[in-house]
Amino acid sequence: MATTATKQASSGGARVRVQQFGRMLSGMVMPNIGAFIAWGLITALFIPTGWYPNESLAALVSPIITYLLPLLIGYTGGQMVHGKRGAVIGALVTMGVIVGSTIPMFLGAMIVGPLAAWVLKQFDRAVDGKIRAGFEMLVNNFSLGIIGGALTLGALKGVGPLVQGLTNILSNGVEFLVNHNLLPLINIIIEPAKVLFLNNAINHGVLGPIALEESQRIGKSILFMLESNPGPGLGILLAYWLVGKGSAKSSAPGAIIIHFLGGIHEIYFPYILMNPRLILAVIGGGMSGTFTFQMLGAGLTASPSPGSIIAYFAMTPKGGYLPMLAGVIVATVVSFLLASLLLKSVKKNDEEEIDLEAAEARMRDMKSAGAAAQTAAAANVASNIRNKDSVHKIVFACDAGMGSSAMGASVLRKKLQNAGVNITVVNSAVSEIPADADIVVTQKTLTDRAIARNPDAEHISIDNFLKSPKYDELVERLK
């Protein structure tokens, strides 16, 4: 028994570490997705094989992917670790890995940006309170310059070539799978990883950088489609809508819109957790979709984020719509058929199926496994209660500030408008909650971080951004 418990603890700890790694990668990439999309659109439109070939405008393609995008990632990664000073040194050292390689240095930026900021942070801690009055600016500027310069040289001669070699190995591995028609096997890893919230580590850490390099070289990459294909999740939701029961059946149509059009894939994860056998359906759908993409030569010019069908159309190069649609449709049909069979095979005498609320709770527990539990912060959620006259801005915050928080902000904004309440409602990353926020709404697992970021605001902790009774309570209070 002790051995079994030890193994389970070790497995859980490994998953937590991977989730933390994936969360950090996501935090560096997601705030800059708009720039990636801009690059993808410019590429799709103006390169020689684009919709409107234009040599002058296409001159933007190479500098953006070579310099701007890695620098943005390095800057953001540094800011996550050590604020503005971390951001500056992160961008500076990222320049070292860019010059030290011949391929886009996204992996390198993800490594050196946070690392350089951490080194500077240790120095700042060491000298805190020891600098003579009047010399603070001098020490701050020269410490960043000296440490940043040394780390940049090290990145140029060491990290850049190392990451390029690693990228070449990964590229060769993926190329081997492609050449031997084995690429669909990757979905055996990707689909379960998505449900376990490990997709960021795979997508942003491995597939994305390789796909961007391939897209620069040939104008598109199938690797952008492996994790983001909305077909498998759509098949699951359609199956629940047509053959499911109870709250899962009634909520599936709304989830379809959020998933397929909005690109928020997390919405279908609870439906799989209700019946874990359905992981076989998304694996089958993912593999068949990837096989179809590969056979028809499908590919996207840049990452479709969020992974919606709208983003797929925007990132599809000229002449690539039929292969793209075929792969999405095949994945949807296969996932739907398998999920329908699995749902129908549930016997009435079997143990009662987990309801949707319980599955969502399980999902939240798994997603929060990588975050430190701070029970003391939860006790202070209701502190700093604001009256209606002192509330001017409500902020919804999540990890990246783009997915679930945007949905929550939209839901509350509509409720306030219907009630005739004129209050600004915005969303942001939990690490960037604005100082003028009067009320901050977060999921329970992020409340402690939100309080640390803005202790003066009223903090409301909820379970589900899409539906919470606290929304109606807040609207009534603010009328």
C-alpha positions as CSV (number, residue, x, y, z in Angstrom):
1,M,0.0,0.0,0.0
2,A,2.8,2.4,0.9
3,T,4.5,1.6,-2.4
4,T,1.4,2.3,-4.3
5,A,0.8,5.6,-2.5
6,T,4.3,6.6,-3.2
7,K,4.0,5.9,-6.9
8,Q,0.7,7.8,-7.1
9,A,2.3,10.8,-5.3
10,S,5.3,10.7,-7.7
11,S,3.0,10.5,-10.7
12,G,0.9,13.4,-9.4
13,G,4.0,15.4,-8.7
14,A,5.3,14.8,-12.2
15,R,2.0,16.0,-13.7
16,V,2.0,19.1,-11.5
17,R,5.5,20.0,-12.7
18,V,4.5,19.5,-16.3
19,Q,1.4,21.6,-15.8
20,Q,3.5,24.4,-14.3
21,F,5.8,24.2,-17.2
22,G,2.9,24.3,-19.6
23,R,1.3,27.2,-17.7
24,M,4.6,29.2,-18.0
25,L,4.9,28.5,-21.7
26,S,1.3,29.6,-22.2
27,G,1.9,32.8,-20.2
28,M,4.7,33.7,-22.5
29,V,2.9,32.9,-25.8
30,M,-0.8,33.8,-25.2
31,P,-0.4,37.5,-24.6
32,N,1.5,37.8,-28.0
33,I,-0.9,35.6,-30.0
34,G,-2.2,38.7,-31.8
35,A,1.2,39.4,-33.2
36,F,1.4,35.7,-34.4
37,I,-1.9,36.1,-36.1
38,A,-0.8,39.3,-37.8
39,W,2.3,37.6,-39.1
40,G,0.2,34.7,-40.3
41,L,-2.2,37.0,-42.1
42,I,0.6,38.9,-43.8
43,T,2.2,35.6,-44.8
44,A,-1.0,34.2,-46.2
45,L,-1.7,37.4,-48.2
46,F,1.5,38.6,-49.6
47,I,4.1,35.8,-50.0
48,P,4.6,34.5,-53.6
49,T,2.1,31.7,-53.1
50,G,-0.4,33.9,-51.1
51,W,-3.7,35.4,-52.1
52,Y,-2.3,38.8,-53.2
53,P,1.5,38.3,-53.8
54,N,3.4,41.5,-53.1
55,E,7.1,41.5,-52.9
56,S,7.3,44.8,-51.0
57,L,4.7,43.9,-48.3
58,A,6.1,40.4,-48.0
59,A,9.4,41.9,-46.9
60,L,7.8,42.0,-43.4
61,V,7.5,38.3,-43.1
62,S,11.1,37.3,-42.3
63,P,11.9,40.2,-39.9
64,I,8.8,39.6,-37.9
65,I,9.3,35.9,-37.4
66,T,13.1,36.2,-36.9
67,Y,13.2,39.2,-34.6
68,L,9.9,40.5,-33.4
69,L,8.1,37.4,-32.3
70,P,11.0,35.9,-30.3
71,L,11.7,39.3,-28.7
72,L,8.1,39.6,-27.6
73,I,8.2,36.1,-26.0
74,G,11.5,36.9,-24.3
75,Y,10.2,40.2,-23.1
76,T,7.0,38.6,-21.8
77,G,8.8,35.8,-20.1
78,G,11.2,38.2,-18.4
79,Q,8.3,40.3,-17.2
80,M,6.5,37.3,-15.7
81,V,9.6,36.7,-13.5
82,H,10.8,40.2,-12.6
83,G,8.5,42.9,-13.9
84,K,9.8,45.6,-16.2
85,R,13.5,45.1,-15.4
86,G,13.0,41.4,-16.1
87,A,11.3,42.2,-19.4
88,V,14.1,44.4,-20.6
89,I,16.9,41.9,-19.8
90,G,14.7,39.1,-21.2
91,A,14.4,40.8,-24.5
92,L,18.1,41.7,-24.5
93,V,19.4,38.2,-23.9
94,T,16.8,36.8,-26.4
95,M,18.7,38.9,-29.0
96,G,21.7,36.7,-28.3
97,V,20.0,33.5,-29.2
98,I,18.5,35.1,-32.3
99,V,21.9,36.1,-33.7
100,G,23.4,32.8,-32.6
101,S,21.1,30.7,-34.8
102,T,19.7,30.5,-38.3
103,I,16.2,29.5,-37.4
104,P,13.4,31.4,-35.5
105,M,14.4,31.2,-31.9
106,F,11.1,30.7,-30.1
107,L,12.4,27.9,-27.9
108,G,15.5,29.9,-27.1
109,A,13.4,32.9,-26.1
110,M,11.3,30.7,-23.8
111,I,14.4,29.6,-22.1
112,V,16.6,32.7,-21.8
113,G,13.8,35.3,-21.2
114,P,12.7,34.0,-17.8
115,L,16.2,32.7,-17.0
116,A,17.8,36.1,-17.5
117,A,15.1,37.8,-15.5
118,W,15.6,35.3,-12.7
119,V,19.4,36.0,-12.5
120,L,18.7,39.8,-12.4
121,K,16.1,39.2,-9.7
122,Q,18.6,37.4,-7.5
123,F,21.1,40.2,-7.9
124,D,18.5,42.8,-7.0
125,R,17.5,40.8,-3.9
126,A,21.2,40.6,-2.9
127,V,21.7,44.4,-3.0
128,D,18.3,45.4,-1.7
129,G,18.8,47.9,1.1
130,K,22.6,48.1,0.6
131,I,22.8,50.8,-2.0
132,R,23.8,54.3,-0.8
133,A,21.2,57.0,-1.3
134,G,21.6,58.7,-4.6
135,F,23.2,55.7,-6.3
136,E,20.1,53.7,-6.9
137,M,19.6,54.6,-10.6
138,L,23.2,54.1,-11.3
139,V,23.4,50.7,-9.8
140,N,20.1,49.6,-11.4
141,N,21.1,50.6,-14.9
142,F,24.6,49.3,-14.8
143,S,23.7,46.0,-13.1
144,L,21.1,45.3,-15.8
145,G,23.6,46.4,-18.5
146,I,26.5,44.3,-17.2
147,I,24.5,41.2,-16.3
148,G,22.5,41.5,-19.5
149,G,25.5,41.9,-21.7
150,A,27.3,38.9,-20.2
151,L,24.2,36.7,-20.5
152,T,23.7,37.9,-24.1
153,L,27.2,36.8,-25.0
154,G,26.5,33.4,-23.4
155,A,23.3,33.0,-25.2
156,L,24.9,33.9,-28.5
157,K,27.7,31.3,-28.2
158,G,25.9,28.7,-26.1
159,V,22.1,28.6,-25.9
160,G,21.5,29.6,-29.6
161,P,23.4,26.7,-31.1
162,L,22.2,24.3,-28.5
163,V,18.5,25.1,-29.1
164,Q,19.0,25.0,-32.8
165,G,20.5,21.5,-32.5
166,L,17.6,20.4,-30.3
167,T,15.1,21.9,-32.8
168,N,16.8,20.0,-35.6
169,I,16.5,16.7,-33.7
170,L,12.8,17.4,-33.1
171,S,12.2,18.4,-36.7
172,N,13.9,15.3,-37.9
173,G,11.7,13.2,-35.6
174,V,8.5,14.8,-36.9
175,E,9.8,14.6,-40.5
176,F,10.4,10.9,-39.9
177,L,6.7,10.5,-38.8
178,V,5.5,12.5,-41.8
179,N,7.6,10.5,-44.3
180,H,6.5,7.2,-42.9
181,N,2.8,8.3,-42.6
182,L,3.0,7.9,-38.8
183,L,2.1,11.5,-37.9
184,P,-1.4,10.5,-36.7
185,L,0.2,8.6,-33.9
186,I,1.0,11.9,-32.2
187,N,-2.7,12.3,-31.4
188,I,-2.5,9.3,-29.0
189,I,-0.4,11.7,-26.9
190,I,-2.0,15.0,-27.7
191,E,-5.7,14.2,-27.0
192,P,-5.3,12.8,-23.5
193,A,-2.8,15.6,-22.8
194,K,-5.4,18.2,-23.6
195,V,-7.9,16.8,-21.1
196,L,-5.1,16.7,-18.5
197,F,-4.2,20.4,-19.3
198,L,-0.8,19.4,-20.6
199,N,-1.4,20.7,-24.1
200,N,0.5,23.9,-23.6
201,A,3.7,22.1,-22.9
202,I,3.3,20.1,-26.1
203,N,1.8,22.7,-28.3
204,H,3.8,25.8,-27.4
205,G,6.9,24.1,-26.3
206,V,7.5,21.6,-29.2
207,L,5.0,21.8,-32.1
208,G,4.7,25.5,-32.4
209,P,8.3,26.5,-32.9
210,I,8.9,23.6,-35.4
211,A,5.7,24.5,-37.2
212,L,6.7,28.2,-37.5
213,E,10.1,27.3,-38.9
214,E,8.4,25.0,-41.4
215,S,5.8,27.6,-42.3
216,Q,8.5,30.1,-43.0
217,R,10.2,27.6,-45.3
218,I,7.3,26.3,-47.3
219,G,4.4,28.7,-46.5
220,K,2.4,26.3,-44.3
221,S,2.6,23.6,-41.7
222,I,0.4,20.7,-40.7
223,L,1.8,20.8,-37.2
224,F,-0.3,23.8,-36.4
225,M,-3.4,21.5,-36.9
226,L,-2.4,18.6,-34.6
227,E,-3.5,20.0,-31.3
228,S,-5.9,22.8,-32.4
229,N,-8.2,20.7,-34.6
230,P,-11.7,21.5,-33.3
231,G,-13.2,18.4,-34.9
232,P,-12.6,15.8,-32.1
233,G,-14.2,18.1,-29.4
234,L,-17.1,19.0,-31.7
235,G,-17.8,15.3,-32.2
236,I,-18.0,14.7,-28.4
237,L,-20.4,17.6,-27.9
238,L,-22.6,16.6,-30.8
239,A,-22.8,13.1,-29.3
240,Y,-23.9,14.4,-25.9
241,W,-26.4,16.7,-27.6
242,L,-28.0,13.9,-29.6
243,V,-27.7,10.8,-27.4
244,G,-26.7,12.1,-24.0
245,K,-28.9,12.7,-21.0
246,G,-29.6,15.3,-18.3
247,S,-27.7,18.5,-17.9
248,A,-24.9,17.3,-20.2
249,K,-27.4,17.0,-23.1
250,S,-29.0,20.4,-22.4
251,S,-25.8,22.3,-22.1
252,A,-24.1,20.7,-25.1
253,P,-25.5,23.1,-27.7
254,G,-24.1,26.2,-26.0
255,A,-20.8,24.4,-25.5
256,I,-20.7,23.7,-29.2
257,I,-20.8,27.4,-30.0
258,I,-18.1,28.3,-27.5
259,H,-15.9,25.5,-28.6
260,F,-16.3,25.5,-32.4
261,L,-16.8,29.2,-33.1
262,G,-15.1,30.6,-30.0
263,G,-12.1,28.2,-30.0
264,I,-12.3,27.6,-26.2
265,H,-11.5,23.8,-26.2
266,E,-11.6,23.6,-22.4
267,I,-15.4,23.7,-22.6
268,Y,-15.6,20.1,-23.7
269,F,-13.1,18.6,-21.2
270,P,-15.7,18.1,-18.4
271,Y,-17.8,16.1,-20.9
272,I,-14.9,13.6,-21.3
273,L,-14.3,13.5,-17.5
274,M,-17.9,12.5,-17.0
275,N,-17.1,9.4,-19.0
276,P,-13.4,8.8,-19.3
277,R,-13.9,6.1,-22.0
278,L,-14.7,9.0,-24.4
279,I,-11.0,9.7,-24.5
280,L,-10.9,6.9,-27.1
281,A,-13.4,8.9,-29.2
282,V,-11.2,12.0,-29.3
283,I,-8.1,10.0,-30.0
284,G,-9.9,8.3,-32.9
285,G,-11.1,11.6,-34.2
286,G,-7.7,13.3,-33.8
287,M,-5.9,10.5,-35.6
288,S,-8.4,10.3,-38.5
289,G,-8.3,14.1,-38.9
290,T,-4.5,14.2,-38.9
291,F,-4.4,11.4,-41.4
292,T,-6.8,13.3,-43.7
293,F,-4.8,16.5,-43.3
294,Q,-1.6,14.6,-44.2
295,M,-3.1,12.8,-47.2
296,L,-4.6,15.9,-48.7
297,G,-1.6,18.2,-48.0
298,A,-3.3,20.5,-45.5
299,G,-1.5,23.1,-43.5
300,L,-1.9,26.5,-41.9
301,T,0.4,29.6,-42.1
302,A,0.4,30.3,-38.4
303,S,-1.1,29.1,-35.1
304,P,-4.9,29.3,-35.1
305,S,-5.4,30.7,-31.6
306,P,-8.0,30.3,-30.3
307,G,-8.5,27.0,-32.1
308,S,-11.8,27.9,-33.7
309,I,-13.0,27.2,-37.2
310,I,-12.9,30.9,-37.8
311,A,-9.2,31.0,-37.0
312,Y,-8.7,28.0,-39.2
313,F,-10.2,29.9,-42.2
314,A,-8.1,32.9,-41.4
315,M,-4.8,30.9,-41.2
316,T,-5.5,28.6,-44.3
317,P,-3.3,29.5,-47.3
318,K,-4.7,30.0,-50.8
319,G,-6.0,26.7,-52.2
320,G,-6.0,24.9,-48.9
321,Y,-9.6,25.2,-47.8
322,L,-10.8,21.8,-49.0
323,P,-8.1,19.8,-47.3
324,M,-8.6,21.8,-44.1
325,L,-12.3,21.3,-44.0
326,A,-12.0,17.6,-44.9
327,G,-9.7,17.0,-41.9
328,V,-12.0,18.9,-39.5
329,I,-15.1,17.1,-40.8
330,V,-13.6,13.6,-40.8
331,A,-12.3,14.2,-37.2
332,T,-15.8,15.4,-36.1
333,V,-17.6,12.4,-37.7
334,V,-15.3,9.8,-36.3
335,S,-15.3,11.3,-32.9
336,F,-19.1,11.7,-32.9
337,L,-19.7,8.0,-34.0
338,L,-17.3,6.6,-31.4
339,A,-18.6,8.8,-28.7
340,S,-22.2,7.9,-29.6
341,L,-21.5,4.2,-29.4
342,L,-19.7,4.6,-26.1
343,L,-22.5,6.7,-24.6
344,K,-25.2,4.3,-25.8
345,S,-23.3,1.4,-24.3
346,V,-23.7,2.7,-20.8
347,K,-26.0,0.3,-19.0
348,K,-28.7,1.5,-16.7
349,N,-27.5,-0.9,-14.0
350,D,-24.0,0.5,-14.1
351,E,-22.8,3.0,-11.6
352,E,-24.6,6.3,-12.1
353,E,-22.8,8.6,-14.5
354,I,-21.0,11.6,-12.9
355,D,-23.0,14.7,-13.5
356,L,-21.7,17.7,-15.3
357,E,-21.1,19.8,-12.2
358,A,-19.0,17.1,-10.6
359,A,-17.0,16.7,-13.8
360,E,-16.3,20.4,-14.0
361,A,-15.1,20.2,-10.4
362,R,-12.7,17.4,-11.3
363,M,-11.5,19.5,-14.3
364,R,-10.9,22.5,-12.1
365,D,-9.0,20.3,-9.6
366,M,-6.8,18.9,-12.3
367,K,-6.1,22.3,-13.9
368,S,-5.2,23.8,-10.5
369,A,-2.9,21.0,-9.6
370,G,0.1,23.1,-10.7
371,A,-0.9,26.1,-8.6
372,A,0.0,26.5,-5.0
373,A,-3.0,26.1,-2.7
374,Q,-3.3,29.1,-0.4
375,T,-6.2,28.6,2.0
376,A,-5.4,31.8,3.9
377,A,-6.1,33.8,0.8
378,A,-9.4,32.1,0.3
379,A,-10.5,33.2,3.7
380,N,-10.0,36.8,2.6
381,V,-12.0,36.6,-0.6
382,A,-14.9,38.6,0.8
383,S,-12.7,41.3,2.2
384,N,-12.8,44.9,1.0
385,I,-16.5,44.7,0.1
386,R,-17.4,47.7,-2.1
387,N,-20.7,49.5,-2.2
388,K,-22.3,50.3,-5.5
389,D,-21.1,54.0,-5.5
390,S,-17.4,52.9,-5.3
391,V,-17.4,50.4,-8.1
392,H,-16.3,51.7,-11.4
393,K,-14.3,48.8,-12.9
394,I,-14.7,45.0,-12.6
395,V,-11.9,42.8,-13.8
396,F,-12.1,39.1,-14.6
397,A,-8.7,37.4,-14.4
398,C,-7.4,34.0,-15.5
399,D,-3.9,32.7,-16.3
400,A,-3.4,34.1,-19.7
401,G,-6.2,36.7,-19.6
402,M,-7.7,35.7,-23.0
403,G,-9.9,32.6,-22.7
404,S,-12.1,31.8,-19.7
405,S,-11.8,35.3,-18.2
406,A,-13.0,36.9,-21.5
407,M,-16.1,34.6,-21.4
408,G,-16.8,35.5,-17.8
409,A,-16.5,39.2,-18.5
410,S,-18.9,38.9,-21.4
411,V,-21.5,37.1,-19.3
412,L,-21.4,39.6,-16.4
413,R,-21.3,42.6,-18.8
414,K,-24.5,41.5,-20.4
415,K,-26.2,40.9,-17.1
416,L,-25.2,44.4,-16.0
417,Q,-26.5,46.0,-19.2
418,N,-29.8,44.2,-18.9
419,A,-30.1,45.5,-15.3
420,G,-29.3,49.1,-16.5
421,V,-26.0,49.2,-14.6
422,N,-23.2,51.1,-16.3
423,I,-19.9,49.7,-15.0
424,T,-16.8,48.9,-17.0
425,V,-16.1,45.1,-17.1
426,V,-12.8,43.9,-18.6
427,N,-10.6,40.8,-18.5
428,S,-6.9,40.4,-17.9
429,A,-4.2,38.0,-17.0
430,V,-4.0,37.5,-13.2
431,S,-0.4,38.8,-13.3
432,E,-1.6,42.0,-14.9
433,I,-4.6,43.0,-12.9
434,P,-4.9,46.8,-13.2
435,A,-4.4,48.9,-10.1
436,D,-7.7,50.7,-10.6
437,A,-9.8,47.5,-10.4
438,D,-12.5,47.8,-7.8
439,I,-13.7,44.2,-8.0
440,V,-11.6,41.3,-9.2
441,V,-13.3,38.0,-10.2
442,T,-11.2,34.9,-10.4
443,Q,-11.5,31.1,-10.2
444,K,-10.8,29.9,-6.6
445,T,-7.4,28.5,-7.6
446,L,-6.2,32.0,-8.7
447,T,-7.7,34.1,-5.9
448,D,-4.5,34.2,-3.8
449,R,-2.5,35.4,-6.7
450,A,-5.1,38.0,-7.5
451,I,-5.1,39.3,-3.9
452,A,-1.3,39.5,-4.0
453,R,-1.5,41.5,-7.2
454,N,-4.2,43.9,-6.0
455,P,-4.9,43.6,-2.3
456,D,-7.1,46.8,-2.1
457,A,-9.8,45.5,-4.5
458,E,-12.8,43.4,-3.5
459,H,-12.1,39.8,-4.6
460,I,-14.8,37.4,-5.7
461,S,-13.9,33.8,-6.0
462,I,-16.0,31.5,-8.3
463,D,-16.0,28.0,-9.6
464,N,-17.2,28.4,-13.2
465,F,-16.8,31.6,-15.3
466,L,-19.7,30.6,-17.5
467,K,-22.4,30.3,-14.8
468,S,-22.2,31.3,-11.2
469,P,-24.9,32.5,-8.8
470,K,-22.5,35.1,-7.6
471,Y,-23.0,37.0,-10.9
472,D,-26.7,37.6,-10.1
473,E,-25.9,38.5,-6.5
474,L,-23.3,41.1,-7.6
475,V,-25.8,42.6,-10.1
476,E,-28.4,43.0,-7.4
477,R,-25.9,44.6,-5.1
478,L,-24.8,47.1,-7.8
479,K,-28.3,48.1,-9.0
